[in-house]
């Protein structure tokens, strides 16, 4: 059974950085794609970034600020978030093989 656990969220000032982690258990990460989504209050959940092997994709709103990466040996996917903006405030979720993590809150103050 696949299980995802996110961590690394918190409160940061605008312009700051955070690194989110998504630990995958119950499956070999290296054979599948993983997505990071976010949901801000009152808004729909949106795809932020995804990684499939060496291929990565980003939402236009985070391109050049966020970087998704993976460590297949540890079964972890990271989301490095730099130059954070107040509009990045949301709960961030990882999604993998039909399973959602519990989410981690990111709050960016102006």
ROMIMI-937214 format. One record per residue (C-alpha): x, y, z; residue in three letters. Coordinates in steps of 0.02 Angstrom, whole numbers, padded with zeros to 5 digits, always signed. Layout:
BEGIN
XYZALA...
***
This chain:
BEGIN
+00000+00000+00000UNK+00070+00167-00055UNK+00088+00299+00081UNK+00148+00478+00061UNK+00209+00591+00201UNK+00247+00774+00167UNK+00351+00887+00278UNK+00447+01049+00272UNK+00308+01176+00270UNK+00304+01327+00383UNK+00294+01516+00395UNK+00418+01618+00295UNK+00434+01798+00241UNK+00415+01847+00059UNK+00577+01816-00033UNK+00623+01671+00078UNK+00643+01487+00041UNK+00575+01320+00099UNK+00609+01141+00048UNK+00465+01019+00052UNK+00492+00832+00061UNK+00377+00691+00011UNK+00426+00520+00076UNK+00353+00376-00023UNK+00329+00206+00056UNK+00253+00048-00014UNK+00317+00075-00191UNK+00478+00098-00286UNK+00483+00282-00329UNK+00601+00263-00475UNK+00472+00182-00587UNK+00335+00312-00577UNK+00297+00497-00588UNK+00257+00605-00437UNK+00165+00770-00431UNK+00162+00916-00310UNK-00004+01007-00298UNK-00061+01153-00191UNK-00227+01219-00133UNK-00251+01395-00071UNK-00404+01443+00034UNK-00557+01458-00077UNK-00466+01397-00231UNK-00455+01234-00325UNK-00308+01119-00305UNK-00179+01155-00440UNK-00029+01062-00507UNK+00133+01147-00460UNK+00266+01028-00525UNK+00291+00849-00578UNK+00438+00735-00605UNK+00450+00577-00709UNK+00623+00506-00722UNK+00732+00652-00772UNK+00588+00750-00845UNK+00512+00893-00746UNK+00369+01013-00777UNK+00315+01169-00684UNK+00165+01283-00676UNK+00202+01451-00754UNK+00174+01535-00586UNK+00321+01444-00505UNK+00438+01420-00652UNK+00616+01479-00615UNK+00576+01487-00428UNK+00534+01307-00383UNK+00635+01151-00417UNK+00572+00973-00403UNK+00698+00834-00378UNK+00704+00654-00322UNK+00814+00538-00223UNK+00767+00364-00280UNK+00880+00281-00153UNK+00784+00363-00011UNK+00615+00363-00100UNK+00596+00550-00072UNK+00542+00689-00188UNK+00586+00868-00143UNK+00512+01035-00191UNK+00637+01175-00167UNK+00543+01340-00162UNK+00640+01502-00179UNK+00588+01683-00193UNK+00424+01642-00108UNK+00277+01759-00130UNK+00120+01782-00024UNK+00020+01704-00166UNK+00118+01542-00139UNK+00025+01521+00026UNK-00067+01356+00018UNK-00071+01177+00078UNK+00051+01078-00027UNK+00015+00897-00069UNK+00110+00762-00157UNK+00017+00641-00269UNK+00079+00473-00326UNK-00007+00326-00408UNK-00180+00384-00359UNK-00133+00421-00179UNK-00128+00591-00093UNK-00021+00640+00054UNK-00094+00732+00203UNK-00021+00899+00149UNK+00095+01025+00227UNK+00050+01207+00257UNK+00156+01344+00178UNK+00123+01522+00232UNK+00215+01668+00155UNK+00199+01836+00243UNK+00218+02001+00153UNK
***
